[in-house]
Amino acid sequence: MYRSVKSVKPLDGYKLLIKFENGEEKIFDVSPYLNVGKFAELRNLSLFNSAAVRFDTVEWANHLDIDPEFLYEKSVKLEDEHITNRST
């Protein structure tokens, strides 16, 4: 099922807090992609923090975007992220 992005908030550690149209809030970790093509540009924190909702997904000021279905699939639920952070 297609889930569009309704809001995004850049977080420390190259993570995004994303709210999807179904009301779920999830965390997407961008850091594994920072050595891949144009994603390397996002190592610049100013650019990374430019993340905003455009159409139905996340887009940065350099016009890079990510498929919303990929974001949903690869994100972890907000509650799961808190548990993971506590255990490290």
VMD Tcl script that builds the backbone (N, CA, C; Angstrom):
set m [mol new atoms 264]
animate dup $m
set s [atomselect $m all]
$s set {name element resname resid chain x y z} {
  {N N MET 1 A 0.838 -1.186 0.000}
  {CA C MET 1 A 0.000 0.000 0.000}
  {C C MET 1 A 0.881 1.247 0.000}
  {N N TYR 2 A 0.559 2.198 -0.838}
  {CA C TYR 2 A 1.308 3.438 -0.972}
  {C C TYR 2 A 1.011 4.360 0.204}
  {N N ARG 3 A 2.061 4.820 0.876}
  {CA C ARG 3 A 1.903 5.747 2.008}
  {C C ARG 3 A 2.721 6.998 1.737}
  {N N SER 4 A 2.060 8.113 1.588}
  {CA C SER 4 A 2.776 9.353 1.320}
  {C C SER 4 A 3.261 9.989 2.625}
  {N N VAL 5 A 4.283 10.821 2.490}
  {CA C VAL 5 A 4.876 11.533 3.619}
  {C C VAL 5 A 4.068 12.795 3.878}
  {N N LYS 6 A 3.729 13.020 5.133}
  {CA C LYS 6 A 2.978 14.223 5.509}
  {C C LYS 6 A 3.853 15.251 6.211}
  {N N SER 7 A 4.896 14.796 6.934}
  {CA C SER 7 A 5.828 15.736 7.559}
  {C C SER 7 A 7.172 15.054 7.756}
  {N N VAL 8 A 8.213 15.879 7.834}
  {CA C VAL 8 A 9.567 15.367 8.055}
  {C C VAL 8 A 10.316 16.349 8.946}
  {N N LYS 9 A 11.128 15.797 9.840}
  {CA C LYS 9 A 11.958 16.614 10.720}
  {C C LYS 9 A 13.349 15.985 10.759}
  {N N PRO 10 A 14.382 16.730 10.321}
  {CA C PRO 10 A 15.746 16.221 10.429}
  {C C PRO 10 A 16.156 16.100 11.896}
  {N N LEU 11 A 16.849 15.017 12.216}
  {CA C LEU 11 A 17.322 14.760 13.571}
  {C C LEU 11 A 18.843 14.612 13.552}
  {N N ASP 12 A 19.440 14.602 14.730}
  {CA C ASP 12 A 20.875 14.340 14.838}
  {C C ASP 12 A 21.186 12.959 14.277}
  {N N GLY 13 A 22.437 12.772 13.883}
  {CA C GLY 13 A 22.874 11.467 13.413}
  {C C GLY 13 A 22.353 11.102 12.037}
  {N N TYR 14 A 22.018 12.102 11.236}
  {CA C TYR 14 A 21.516 11.886 9.875}
  {C C TYR 14 A 20.270 11.009 9.860}
  {N N LYS 15 A 19.368 11.300 10.771}
  {CA C LYS 15 A 18.088 10.586 10.806}
  {C C LYS 15 A 16.962 11.564 10.526}
  {N N LEU 16 A 15.861 11.010 10.040}
  {CA C LEU 16 A 14.663 11.799 9.757}
  {C C LEU 16 A 13.492 11.236 10.538}
  {N N LEU 17 A 12.746 12.106 11.176}
  {CA C LEU 17 A 11.473 11.732 11.785}
  {C C LEU 17 A 10.413 12.015 10.732}
  {N N ILE 18 A 9.729 10.961 10.300}
  {CA C ILE 18 A 8.761 11.084 9.211}
  {C C ILE 18 A 7.384 10.668 9.699}
  {N N LYS 19 A 6.396 11.488 9.390}
  {CA C LYS 19 A 5.002 11.126 9.652}
  {C C LYS 19 A 4.354 10.810 8.310}
  {N N PHE 20 A 3.750 9.629 8.251}
  {CA C PHE 20 A 3.105 9.172 7.024}
  {C C PHE 20 A 1.608 9.442 7.076}
  {N N GLU 21 A 0.959 9.346 5.922}
  {CA C GLU 21 A -0.461 9.677 5.821}
  {C C GLU 21 A -1.353 8.814 6.703}
  {N N ASN 22 A -0.877 7.625 7.075}
  {CA C ASN 22 A -1.680 6.757 7.937}
  {C C ASN 22 A -1.508 7.092 9.417}
  {N N GLY 23 A -0.742 8.167 9.714}
  {CA C GLY 23 A -0.544 8.619 11.085}
  {C C GLY 23 A 0.684 8.032 11.762}
  {N N GLU 24 A 1.326 7.049 11.144}
  {CA C GLU 24 A 2.520 6.443 11.736}
  {C C GLU 24 A 3.691 7.419 11.694}
  {N N GLU 25 A 4.455 7.423 12.778}
  {CA C GLU 25 A 5.701 8.177 12.828}
  {C C GLU 25 A 6.843 7.180 12.876}
  {N N LYS 26 A 7.801 7.380 11.964}
  {CA C LYS 26 A 8.908 6.439 11.848}
  {C C LYS 26 A 10.212 7.212 11.698}
  {N N ILE 27 A 11.312 6.517 11.992}
  {CA C ILE 27 A 12.645 7.095 11.859}
  {C C ILE 27 A 13.348 6.430 10.678}
  {N N PHE 28 A 13.869 7.268 9.777}
  {CA C PHE 28 A 14.654 6.775 8.656}
  {C C PHE 28 A 16.086 7.237 8.847}
  {N N ASP 29 A 17.023 6.290 8.832}
  {CA C ASP 29 A 18.439 6.574 9.002}
  {C C ASP 29 A 19.072 6.747 7.623}
  {N N VAL 30 A 19.501 7.959 7.331}
  {CA C VAL 30 A 20.097 8.268 6.035}
  {C C VAL 30 A 21.578 7.874 5.994}
  {N N SER 31 A 22.216 7.731 7.146}
  {CA C SER 31 A 23.666 7.536 7.196}
  {C C SER 31 A 24.186 6.369 6.347}
  {N N PRO 32 A 23.489 5.239 6.209}
  {CA C PRO 32 A 24.029 4.169 5.355}
  {C C PRO 32 A 24.142 4.555 3.874}
  {N N TYR 33 A 23.498 5.624 3.477}
  {CA C TYR 33 A 23.466 6.024 2.075}
  {C C TYR 33 A 24.393 7.199 1.768}
  {N N LEU 34 A 25.099 7.712 2.775}
  {CA C LEU 34 A 25.889 8.924 2.604}
  {C C LEU 34 A 27.145 8.746 1.752}
  {N N ASN 35 A 27.449 7.535 1.350}
  {CA C ASN 35 A 28.579 7.287 0.455}
  {C C ASN 35 A 28.114 6.843 -0.925}
  {N N VAL 36 A 26.836 7.041 -1.211}
  {CA C VAL 36 A 26.254 6.581 -2.473}
  {C C VAL 36 A 25.862 7.786 -3.327}
  {N N GLY 37 A 26.568 7.967 -4.429}
  {CA C GLY 37 A 26.211 8.993 -5.410}
  {C C GLY 37 A 25.910 10.351 -4.819}
  {N N LYS 38 A 24.804 10.917 -5.247}
  {CA C LYS 38 A 24.391 12.263 -4.837}
  {C C LYS 38 A 24.074 12.349 -3.341}
  {N N PHE 39 A 23.794 11.209 -2.698}
  {CA C PHE 39 A 23.518 11.211 -1.264}
  {C C PHE 39 A 24.720 11.696 -0.463}
  {N N ALA 40 A 25.934 11.583 -1.017}
  {CA C ALA 40 A 27.139 12.063 -0.332}
  {C C ALA 40 A 27.033 13.559 -0.028}
  {N N GLU 41 A 26.313 14.295 -0.850}
  {CA C GLU 41 A 26.127 15.729 -0.616}
  {C C GLU 41 A 25.428 15.998 0.717}
  {N N LEU 42 A 24.642 15.035 1.182}
  {CA C LEU 42 A 23.876 15.227 2.423}
  {C C LEU 42 A 24.754 15.184 3.666}
  {N N ARG 43 A 26.037 14.867 3.517}
  {CA C ARG 43 A 26.946 14.953 4.664}
  {C C ARG 43 A 27.074 16.398 5.137}
  {N N ASN 44 A 26.790 17.330 4.239}
  {CA C ASN 44 A 26.734 18.743 4.602}
  {C C ASN 44 A 25.468 18.937 5.438}
  {N N LEU 45 A 25.659 19.226 6.731}
  {CA C LEU 45 A 24.508 19.299 7.644}
  {C C LEU 45 A 23.491 20.361 7.243}
  {N N SER 46 A 23.967 21.455 6.694}
  {CA C SER 46 A 23.037 22.495 6.253}
  {C C SER 46 A 22.111 21.947 5.169}
  {N N LEU 47 A 22.678 21.208 4.238}
  {CA C LEU 47 A 21.876 20.598 3.181}
  {C C LEU 47 A 20.978 19.509 3.753}
  {N N PHE 48 A 21.527 18.658 4.612}
  {CA C PHE 48 A 20.716 17.598 5.215}
  {C C PHE 48 A 19.504 18.190 5.935}
  {N N ASN 49 A 19.729 19.272 6.670}
  {CA C ASN 49 A 18.649 19.897 7.436}
  {C C ASN 49 A 17.637 20.637 6.576}
  {N N SER 50 A 17.877 20.707 5.273}
  {CA C SER 50 A 16.914 21.345 4.371}
  {C C SER 50 A 15.778 20.393 3.984}
  {N N ALA 51 A 15.782 19.185 4.520}
  {CA C ALA 51 A 14.741 18.201 4.188}
  {C C ALA 51 A 13.350 18.786 4.403}
  {N N ALA 52 A 12.494 18.587 3.425}
  {CA C ALA 52 A 11.123 19.093 3.488}
  {C C ALA 52 A 10.231 18.153 2.683}
  {N N VAL 53 A 8.935 18.267 2.913}
  {CA C VAL 53 A 7.975 17.481 2.140}
  {C C VAL 53 A 7.704 18.213 0.825}
  {N N ARG 54 A 7.918 17.494 -0.264}
  {CA C ARG 54 A 7.591 17.992 -1.597}
  {C C ARG 54 A 6.735 16.917 -2.249}
  {N N PHE 55 A 5.588 17.331 -2.725}
  {CA C PHE 55 A 4.609 16.405 -3.281}
  {C C PHE 55 A 4.258 15.377 -2.208}
  {N N ASP 56 A 4.750 14.162 -2.288}
  {CA C ASP 56 A 4.357 13.150 -1.301}
  {C C ASP 56 A 5.554 12.472 -0.650}
  {N N THR 57 A 6.733 13.116 -0.733}
  {CA C THR 57 A 7.931 12.490 -0.185}
  {C C THR 57 A 8.892 13.536 0.372}
  {N N VAL 58 A 10.067 13.089 0.792}
  {CA C VAL 58 A 11.101 13.969 1.327}
  {C C VAL 58 A 12.001 14.419 0.182}
  {N N GLU 59 A 12.281 15.720 0.160}
  {CA C GLU 59 A 13.205 16.269 -0.819}
  {C C GLU 59 A 14.108 17.276 -0.127}
  {N N TRP 60 A 15.362 17.340 -0.593}
  {CA C TRP 60 A 16.327 18.290 -0.057}
  {C C TRP 60 A 16.524 19.431 -1.037}
  {N N ALA 61 A 17.225 20.477 -0.600}
  {CA C ALA 61 A 17.445 21.671 -1.416}
  {C C ALA 61 A 18.213 21.381 -2.707}
  {N N ASN 62 A 18.956 20.280 -2.758}
  {CA C ASN 62 A 19.674 19.905 -3.988}
  {C C ASN 62 A 18.796 19.077 -4.937}
  {N N HIS 63 A 17.497 19.011 -4.635}
  {CA C HIS 63 A 16.477 18.320 -5.445}
  {C C HIS 63 A 16.557 16.798 -5.367}
  {N N LEU 64 A 17.342 16.289 -4.449}
  {CA C LEU 64 A 17.404 14.854 -4.203}
  {C C LEU 64 A 16.160 14.445 -3.423}
  {N N ASP 65 A 15.549 13.348 -3.818}
  {CA C ASP 65 A 14.402 12.846 -3.069}
  {C C ASP 65 A 14.495 11.331 -2.958}
  {N N ILE 66 A 13.640 10.769 -2.125}
  {CA C ILE 66 A 13.601 9.320 -1.919}
  {C C ILE 66 A 12.162 8.859 -2.078}
  {N N ASP 67 A 11.996 7.739 -2.729}
  {CA C ASP 67 A 10.673 7.159 -2.924}
  {C C ASP 67 A 9.984 6.969 -1.568}
  {N N PRO 68 A 8.742 7.432 -1.406}
  {CA C PRO 68 A 8.070 7.300 -0.112}
  {C C PRO 68 A 7.839 5.854 0.318}
  {N N GLU 69 A 7.669 4.953 -0.641}
  {CA C GLU 69 A 7.500 3.543 -0.281}
  {C C GLU 69 A 8.794 2.977 0.308}
  {N N PHE 70 A 9.940 3.395 -0.242}
  {CA C PHE 70 A 11.234 2.982 0.298}
  {C C PHE 70 A 11.417 3.542 1.704}
  {N N LEU 71 A 11.069 4.811 1.886}
  {CA C LEU 71 A 11.165 5.432 3.215}
  {C C LEU 71 A 10.342 4.660 4.231}
  {N N TYR 72 A 9.124 4.308 3.855}
  {CA C TYR 72 A 8.251 3.592 4.778}
  {C C TYR 72 A 8.815 2.209 5.106}
  {N N GLU 73 A 9.258 1.505 4.087}
  {CA C GLU 73 A 9.751 0.140 4.270}
  {C C GLU 73 A 11.031 0.101 5.107}
  {N N LYS 74 A 11.928 1.049 4.898}
  {CA C LYS 74 A 13.239 1.027 5.555}
  {C C LYS 74 A 13.278 1.791 6.872}
  {N N SER 75 A 12.200 2.433 7.234}
  {CA C SER 75 A 12.138 3.167 8.504}
  {C C SER 75 A 11.742 2.232 9.637}
  {N N VAL 76 A 12.088 2.647 10.851}
  {CA C VAL 76 A 11.666 1.891 12.027}
  {C C VAL 76 A 10.638 2.716 12.783}
  {N N LYS 77 A 9.729 2.016 13.427}
  {CA C LYS 77 A 8.716 2.706 14.212}
  {C C LYS 77 A 9.384 3.528 15.292}
  {N N LEU 78 A 8.812 4.655 15.591}
  {CA C LEU 78 A 9.371 5.572 16.578}
  {C C LEU 78 A 9.641 4.863 17.897}
  {N N GLU 79 A 8.728 4.022 18.338}
  {CA C GLU 79 A 8.893 3.304 19.608}
  {C C GLU 79 A 10.092 2.358 19.539}
  {N N ASP 80 A 10.279 1.676 18.405}
  {CA C ASP 80 A 11.390 0.744 18.231}
  {C C ASP 80 A 12.727 1.479 18.243}
  {N N GLU 81 A 12.766 2.673 17.673}
  {CA C GLU 81 A 13.987 3.472 17.641}
  {C C GLU 81 A 14.391 3.854 19.068}
  {N N HIS 82 A 13.435 4.224 19.894}
  {CA C HIS 82 A 13.744 4.588 21.287}
  {C C HIS 82 A 14.305 3.390 22.034}
  {N N ILE 83 A 13.768 2.232 21.799}
  {CA C ILE 83 A 14.264 1.011 22.457}
  {C C ILE 83 A 15.686 0.735 21.992}
  {N N THR 84 A 15.940 0.882 20.696}
  {CA C THR 84 A 17.272 0.645 20.151}
  {C C THR 84 A 18.279 1.620 20.758}
  {N N ASN 85 A 17.916 2.890 20.872}
  {CA C ASN 85 A 18.821 3.885 21.422}
  {C C ASN 85 A 19.141 3.627 22.889}
  {N N ARG 86 A 18.210 3.103 23.644}
  {CA C ARG 86 A 18.429 2.820 25.050}
  {C C ARG 86 A 19.387 1.654 25.252}
  {N N SER 87 A 19.383 0.711 24.317}
  {CA C SER 87 A 20.203 -0.483 24.482}
  {C C SER 87 A 21.648 -0.262 24.036}
  {N N THR 88 A 21.945 0.855 23.404}
  {CA C THR 88 A 23.308 1.098 22.938}
  {C C THR 88 A 24.066 1.976 23.887}
}
mol reanalyze $m
mol bondsrecalc $m
mol representation Tube
mol addrep $m
